[in-house]
Amino acid sequence: MTVNIILKGEKNKPTGYLKVLITDKGRKTTKSLKIKVNVKNWNRKKQRVTSREHNHEAINTKLKEVLQELGKQSDPVLAIKSSKKTILMFYQGLIDNTINIGTRDKSISIRNKFIDYLKSVNLVDIHFNELNTSHVQAFFTYMSNNGCSNNTSIDNLKKFKSVIKKAIKARLIVYTTSPFTLTTSKAKKVGVKCLSESQVKQLMNCEYKEFRKKANRLFTIQLDEVVNVFLFQIFAQGLRVADVQLLRWSEFNIVDNQVFFEYTQLKTKKPMSVKLTILCLKSLHHRLPDLDKNFNSHIESLEFDRERLSEYIKEATSNINEVEKRKPVLKVQNKIKKVLGEEITADDLRQDIIDVSQEIAIETFTEGIIKIDTEIYNLYVTEIANIITSDKKHDFVFHFLKASDFRSYTKEKNLTKTQGLRLKASRDSYNRWLAIAGRQAGINTPFTSHVARHTYTQLLVTGGADIGALSKSLGHSHLSTTQTYINQLPNNKVQNLNDQLTDTFN
């Protein structure tokens, strides 16, 4: 294989263009260097221009650099072919073939930032072989100076680097030195945003002020309904917002008097099955069509009885605690009576009797609550069974989207561009409503719909959940993904993750 610089003269002109010529087993490959010189000023043997050529020193230096660079390449032919490809053309091709909406939107955002950077240095596009460490560092600085935090700039640059890696894998470019060699910025540790147990209870117990917001031209929504969607996300295994938006009644199923829903994650296309606890079903209350006229009154009656028993348990527990505080004093008094030979009367033992009676009461009331919860759950099972066998089964469970806009969407298909925009618009509205709900509930830290997923993870792990089981419940393919949600928290084996979480809040 030989690599030479040649001059290709222009027809009927005294000038020509310099080109690289690679000859390999009789096959010739050329690439123009876009350097125009006078034919008389070209020395073919030395492959250099003579001193008569204007800017001869700069031209000869460039020719020397080209030959040295190609001499380093294991495949010079590939190297000169790759230089014809532009980064933005390749980037757009990747975007056009990206299935996941979120990934595509992120890619478009970073691509647009790179376009803005190029404009800032008076460029429209660059070829892969023109990407160097200076461009990479300048791109990072440009993002940092134009609204991106340090961590966001680092993350964007990593994703941009993955595009270049794909180009290398596709044999579009070969770098002797990576253009990312000098990028050494490190991300700052930022805690994952989530709600604490007490904050979730604040959301659940808040009496929301009257708030009706038109979601679209067909219906309005109340603020407590918005909160119920968020709670459903938490208690249904940290459901992603896109999946809760696209959830239909037809995805629900009843097995052994237990309600499940089976769906395919929009982001990963991974099939999931979620068992609904009683808290999940209560979060659906606003969305249940009025198929049974007695349903609401029956639920209200049972909830009233449940609240009454809960108050009895609190009272009995308080009595026991008061006795526990006085026990040390009573024991000392009884010992003194024994030493003095005085009789210990029934009144002296009365506190122990109170303990036993209160414990029996708590046990009885707790059994009563369990029976009520079972009855409530069964009522929801019956109601959902009616829905999934009715003509409403293909409706969306929640109020985000109009079914008519998503008739073409199935688990096997991807969202259209219009459907993706509808999804994003309704998510943005949902997040605005959550901000209002959070303020009314006294939660000072702003939060969005995705915080439900982090909250589910954090609540379970702080309760001792196994990371492996937790990763499976979230639908993660790798444990490392789950571990990014948590910060070195306890890792004890548990069963029935959702039931455990429900016991904490119900």
C-alpha positions in Angstrom: 0.0 0.0 0.0 1.3 3.4 -1.0 0.1 6.9 0.0 1.0 9.8 -2.2 0.0 13.4 -2.8 -0.9 14.1 -6.4 -2.0 17.1 -8.5 -5.1 16.8 -10.6 -5.1 19.7 -13.1 -8.2 21.6 -14.2 -9.2 21.3 -17.8 -7.9 24.2 -20.0 -6.6 26.0 -16.8 -3.1 26.5 -15.4 -4.2 25.4 -12.0 -5.2 22.1 -10.3 -6.2 20.6 -6.9 -4.0 18.5 -4.6 -5.3 15.0 -3.7 -4.4 12.1 -1.6 -3.9 8.9 -3.6 -3.9 5.5 -1.9 -2.9 2.5 -4.0 -3.6 -0.9 -2.5 -3.2 -4.1 -4.6 -4.1 -2.1 -7.7 -7.1 -0.4 -6.2 -6.9 3.4 -6.1 -8.7 5.7 -3.6 -8.5 9.4 -3.8 -9.6 12.3 -1.6 -9.3 16.0 -2.5 -7.5 18.2 0.0 -9.3 21.3 -1.5 -5.9 23.0 -2.0 -5.6 24.8 -5.3 -2.1 25.5 -6.7 -0.4 26.4 -10.0 0.5 23.3 -12.0 4.0 24.8 -12.8 4.7 25.1 -9.0 4.1 21.4 -8.2 7.1 19.1 -7.6 5.8 15.6 -8.3 8.9 13.8 -6.9 9.0 15.7 -3.7 5.2 15.9 -3.4 5.5 19.5 -2.4 4.9 22.9 -3.9 7.9 25.1 -4.9 8.8 28.4 -3.3 7.2 30.2 -6.3 3.7 29.2 -5.0 1.9 31.7 -2.7 1.8 30.4 0.9 4.1 27.5 -0.1 5.3 27.0 3.5 1.7 26.6 4.9 0.7 24.3 2.1 3.8 22.1 2.5 3.3 21.9 6.2 -0.3 20.8 5.7 0.8 18.1 3.2 3.4 16.8 5.7 0.7 16.6 8.4 -1.7 14.7 6.1 0.9 12.1 5.2 2.0 11.7 8.8 -1.6 11.3 10.0 -2.4 8.7 7.3 0.8 6.9 8.1 -0.5 6.3 11.7 -3.7 4.8 10.5 -4.2 1.0 10.3 -6.6 1.6 7.5 -5.8 4.8 5.6 -8.5 4.1 3.0 -11.2 4.1 5.7 -9.7 7.2 7.3 -10.0 9.3 4.1 -13.5 7.9 3.4 -14.7 8.8 6.9 -13.6 12.4 6.6 -16.4 12.9 4.1 -19.1 12.2 6.7 -20.5 15.0 8.8 -21.4 14.7 12.4 -24.9 16.3 12.1 -25.9 14.1 9.2 -25.0 11.0 11.2 -26.6 12.4 14.3 -29.9 13.0 12.5 -29.8 9.4 11.2 -29.6 8.1 14.7 -32.4 10.3 15.9 -34.7 9.2 13.0 -34.1 5.5 14.0 -34.6 6.0 17.8 -37.7 4.3 19.0 -38.0 5.6 22.6 -39.6 9.0 22.7 -37.7 10.2 25.8 -34.3 9.1 24.3 -35.2 10.7 21.0 -36.1 14.0 22.7 -32.9 14.0 24.7 -30.8 13.3 21.6 -32.6 16.2 19.7 -31.9 18.5 22.7 -28.1 17.6 22.7 -27.9 17.8 18.9 -29.5 21.3 19.0 -27.0 22.4 21.6 -24.2 21.2 19.4 -25.7 23.1 16.4 -25.8 26.3 18.6 -22.2 25.7 19.6 -21.1 25.4 16.0 -22.9 28.6 15.2 -21.1 30.4 18.0 -17.8 29.5 16.2 -19.1 30.4 12.8 -19.6 26.8 11.6 -22.6 25.0 10.2 -21.4 21.4 10.5 -18.1 19.6 10.8 -16.7 16.2 9.5 -15.8 13.5 11.9 -12.1 13.9 11.2 -12.4 17.6 12.2 -13.6 16.8 15.7 -10.7 17.3 18.1 -10.1 18.0 21.8 -10.4 21.7 21.3 -14.0 21.3 19.8 -15.0 18.9 22.6 -13.7 21.2 25.4 -15.2 24.3 23.8 -18.6 22.5 23.4 -18.6 21.6 27.1 -17.7 25.2 28.1 -20.5 26.5 25.8 -23.1 24.3 27.5 -21.9 25.3 30.9 -22.1 29.0 30.0 -25.5 28.7 28.5 -27.9 27.4 31.1 -26.6 23.8 31.8 -25.4 22.8 35.2 -22.0 21.1 35.6 -23.7 17.7 35.9 -26.0 18.3 33.0 -23.1 19.4 30.8 -21.2 16.2 31.7 -24.2 14.0 31.0 -24.8 15.7 27.7 -21.2 15.3 26.7 -21.3 11.6 27.6 -24.3 11.1 25.4 -22.5 13.1 22.6 -19.5 10.8 23.0 -21.8 7.8 22.6 -22.8 9.1 19.2 -19.1 9.3 18.2 -18.6 5.8 19.5 -21.4 4.6 17.2 -19.7 6.3 14.3 -16.4 4.5 15.1 -18.3 1.2 15.5 -19.9 1.8 12.1 -16.3 2.3 10.7 -17.1 5.9 9.6 -14.1 7.2 11.4 -10.8 6.1 13.0 -9.2 8.3 15.6 -5.5 7.8 16.5 -6.2 10.0 19.6 -9.7 10.3 21.1 -11.1 13.9 20.9 -12.5 13.3 24.4 -9.0 12.6 25.9 -8.8 15.9 27.8 -12.4 15.9 29.2 -11.8 15.2 32.9 -14.7 17.0 34.6 -16.4 15.0 37.4 -20.1 15.1 38.3 -20.9 16.5 41.7 -22.9 14.1 43.9 -26.5 15.2 44.0 -29.1 13.4 46.2 -32.0 11.8 44.4 -35.1 13.8 45.0 -37.9 11.9 46.8 -40.6 12.4 49.4 -40.2 11.1 52.9 -42.8 8.9 54.7 -44.2 11.9 56.6 -44.5 14.0 53.4 -46.4 11.2 51.6 -48.8 11.1 54.6 -49.2 14.9 54.3 -50.3 14.4 50.7 -52.7 11.6 51.8 -54.3 13.5 54.7 -54.5 17.0 53.3 -57.9 18.6 52.8 -57.4 20.3 49.5 -59.0 23.6 48.7 -61.5 23.7 45.9 -59.6 23.5 42.7 -61.0 22.6 39.3 -58.7 22.8 36.2 -59.8 22.1 32.7 -57.7 19.3 31.5 -59.0 19.5 27.9 -62.3 20.5 26.3 -64.0 17.3 27.6 -63.6 17.4 31.3 -62.3 19.1 34.4 -60.1 17.7 37.2 -60.0 18.3 41.0 -56.7 18.6 42.9 -57.3 15.6 45.1 -57.7 13.5 41.9 -54.2 14.8 40.8 -52.8 13.6 44.2 -54.4 10.2 43.8 -52.6 9.7 40.5 -49.3 10.4 42.2 -50.2 8.1 45.1 -51.1 5.4 42.5 -47.7 5.8 40.9 -46.0 5.2 44.3 -48.1 2.2 45.5 -48.2 0.6 42.0 -44.4 -0.1 42.2 -43.2 3.3 41.3 -45.0 3.4 38.0 -43.4 5.8 35.4 -45.5 8.7 34.4 -45.8 7.7 30.8 -47.0 4.3 31.8 -49.6 5.7 34.1 -50.8 8.0 31.4 -51.2 5.2 28.9 -52.8 2.7 31.3 -56.1 1.2 30.1 -58.7 -0.8 32.0 -58.2 -3.6 29.5 -54.8 -4.2 31.0 -56.4 -5.1 34.4 -57.0 -8.7 35.3 -58.5 -10.5 38.4 -56.8 -13.7 39.6 -57.9 -15.4 42.8 -59.8 -12.3 43.8 -56.7 -10.2 43.5 -56.4 -7.3 41.0 -53.4 -7.1 38.7 -52.5 -5.0 35.8 -50.1 -6.2 33.1 -48.5 -3.6 30.8 -45.4 -3.1 28.7 -43.1 -0.3 29.8 -43.0 2.5 27.2 -39.4 3.2 27.9 -37.9 -0.3 27.9 -40.6 -2.3 26.1 -40.4 -4.7 29.1 -43.6 -6.5 30.2 -44.6 -6.0 33.8 -47.2 -7.4 36.1 -48.3 -5.4 39.2 -50.6 -6.6 42.0 -52.7 -3.8 43.3 -52.9 -3.3 47.0 -55.9 -1.7 48.8 -54.1 1.7 48.6 -53.8 1.4 44.9 -57.5 0.7 44.6 -58.4 3.6 46.8 -56.3 5.9 44.6 -58.5 4.8 41.7 -61.8 5.8 43.4 -62.3 9.0 41.4 -61.9 7.1 38.2 -64.4 4.3 38.7 -67.5 4.7 36.6 -70.8 4.6 38.5 -71.7 1.1 37.4 -72.9 0.2 40.9 -75.1 2.9 42.5 -74.6 1.6 46.0 -70.8 1.3 45.6 -69.9 4.8 47.0 -72.3 4.6 50.0 -71.1 1.1 50.9 -67.4 2.2 50.8 -68.1 5.3 52.9 -69.9 3.3 55.5 -67.0 0.8 55.8 -64.4 3.6 55.9 -66.3 5.2 58.7 -66.3 1.9 60.7 -62.6 1.5 60.0 -61.8 5.0 61.2 -63.8 4.4 64.4 -61.8 1.2 65.1 -58.5 3.0 64.4 -59.4 5.6 67.0 -60.1 2.9 69.5 -56.7 1.3 68.9 -55.0 4.7 69.4 -56.9 5.2 72.7 -56.0 1.7 73.9 -52.4 2.1 72.9 -52.3 5.5 74.7 -53.6 3.8 77.9 -51.0 1.1 77.8 -48.2 3.8 77.3 -49.5 5.7 80.3 -49.4 2.5 82.4 -45.9 1.7 81.2 -44.7 5.1 82.4 -46.1 4.4 86.0 -45.0 0.8 86.3 -41.5 1.5 87.7 -43.1 3.5 90.6 -45.7 0.8 91.3 -43.1 -1.9 91.4 -41.1 0.0 94.0 -44.2 0.6 96.1 -45.1 -3.1 96.1 -41.5 -4.0 97.1 -41.7 -1.6 100.0 -45.0 -3.2 101.1 -43.5 -6.6 101.0 -40.5 -5.5 103.2 -42.9 -3.9 105.7 -45.1 -6.9 105.7 -48.1 -5.0 104.3 -50.7 -6.7 102.2 -50.6 -6.1 98.4 -54.2 -5.4 97.4 -56.1 -5.9 94.2 -55.8 -2.2 93.5 -52.1 -2.6 93.5 -52.4 -5.2 90.7 -55.0 -3.2 88.8 -52.6 -1.7 86.3 -51.5 -5.1 85.1 -55.2 -6.0 84.6 -55.6 -2.8 82.5 -52.6 -3.8 80.4 -54.2 -7.2 79.5 -57.6 -5.8 78.8 -56.2 -3.0 76.5 -54.1 -5.6 74.6 -57.1 -7.8 74.1 -59.0 -4.7 72.8 -56.3 -3.8 70.4 -56.2 -7.3 69.0 -59.9 -7.4 68.6 -60.1 -4.0 66.9 -57.2 -4.9 64.6 -59.0 -8.1 63.5 -62.0 -5.9 62.8 -59.9 -3.6 60.6 -58.6 -6.5 58.6 -62.1 -7.8 58.0 -63.2 -4.3 56.8 -60.2 -3.9 54.5 -61.0 -7.3 53.0 -64.6 -6.2 52.4 -63.4 -2.9 50.9 -61.0 -4.7 48.6 -63.7 -7.1 47.5 -66.0 -4.2 46.6 -63.2 -2.7 44.4 -62.6 -6.2 42.8 -66.3 -6.4 41.9 -66.4 -2.9 40.5 -63.3 -3.4 38.4 -64.6 -6.7 37.2 -67.6 -4.9 35.9 -65.5 -2.3 34.1 -63.2 -4.8 32.3 -66.2 -6.7 31.0 -68.0 -3.5 29.8 -67.6 -1.2 26.8 -65.4 1.0 28.9 -62.5 -1.5 29.1 -60.5 0.3 26.3 -60.7 3.7 28.0 -57.7 5.2 29.7 -57.8 4.7 33.5 -56.7 8.3 34.2 -57.7 11.7 32.7 -54.5 12.6 30.8 -55.3 11.6 27.2 -58.2 11.2 24.8 -58.7 7.7 23.6 -59.4 8.9 20.1 -55.9 10.3 19.8 -54.4 6.9 20.6 -56.5 4.4 18.7 -53.4 3.4 16.6 -51.2 2.8 19.6 -50.6 -0.7 20.9 -47.9 -2.3 23.0 -46.1 -3.5 19.9 -46.1 -0.1 18.2 -44.3 3.1 18.9 -46.0 6.5 19.6 -46.3 8.8 16.6 -44.8 12.2 16.8 -48.2 13.8 17.5 -49.0 11.2 20.2 -45.6 11.9 21.8 -46.4 15.6 21.9 -49.8 14.9 23.5 -48.1 12.8 26.2 -45.6 15.5 27.0 -48.2 18.2 27.1 -50.4 16.3 29.6 -47.3 15.4 31.7 -46.4 19.1 31.9 -49.9 19.9 33.1 -49.8 17.1 35.6 -46.5 18.5 37.0 -47.9 22.0 37.3 -50.9 20.6 39.3 -48.7 18.6 41.5 -46.8 21.8 42.4 -50.0 23.3 43.6 -51.0 20.2 45.6 -47.6 20.1 47.2 -47.9 23.7 48.4 -51.3 23.1 49.8 -50.1 20.0 51.6 -47.3 22.0 53.2 -44.5 20.3 51.3 -41.9 23.0 50.7 -39.7 21.1 48.2 -41.1 21.2 44.7 -41.6 17.8 43.1 -42.7 16.3 39.8 -44.3 13.1 38.7 -41.0 11.2 38.4 -40.4 11.7 42.1 -43.1 9.1 42.8 -40.7 6.4 41.3 -37.8 7.6 43.5 -40.1 7.8 46.5 -41.3 4.2 46.1 -37.7 3.0 46.0 -36.5 5.1 48.9 -39.5 4.1 51.2 -39.0 0.4 50.5 -35.2 0.3 50.9 -35.3 2.3 54.1 -37.8 -0.3 55.3 -35.2 -3.0 54.6 -36.2 -4.2 51.2 -33.9 -6.4 49.1 -32.3 -4.5 46.3 -32.6 -7.4 43.9 -36.4 -7.7 44.5 -36.7 -4.0 44.3 -34.9 -3.9 41.0 -37.3 -6.5 39.6 -40.4 -4.5 40.8 -39.2 -1.4 39.1 -38.5 -3.3 35.8 -34.8 -2.5 35.7 -32.6 -4.7 33.6 -29.5 -4.0 35.8 -29.0 -3.6 39.5 -26.7 -0.7 38.8 -29.8 1.3 37.6 -31.6 0.6 40.8 -28.6 1.5 42.9 -28.6 5.0 41.4 -31.9 5.6 43.2 -30.5 4.8 46.6 -27.5 5.8 48.8 -26.0 2.8 50.7 -29.1 2.0 52.6 -29.9 -1.3 54.5 -30.4 -4.4 52.3 -32.5 -7.0 54.2 -34.6 -9.7 52.6 -38.4 -9.0 52.5 -41.4 -10.5 50.8 -44.4 -8.8 49.3 -42.9 -5.4 48.8 -46.1 -3.6 48.0 -48.0 -5.2 50.9 -45.3 -4.0 53.3 -45.5 -0.5 51.9 -49.3 -0.5 52.2 -49.1 -1.6 55.9 -47.0 1.5 56.6 -49.6 3.9 55.2 -53.0 2.2 55.5 
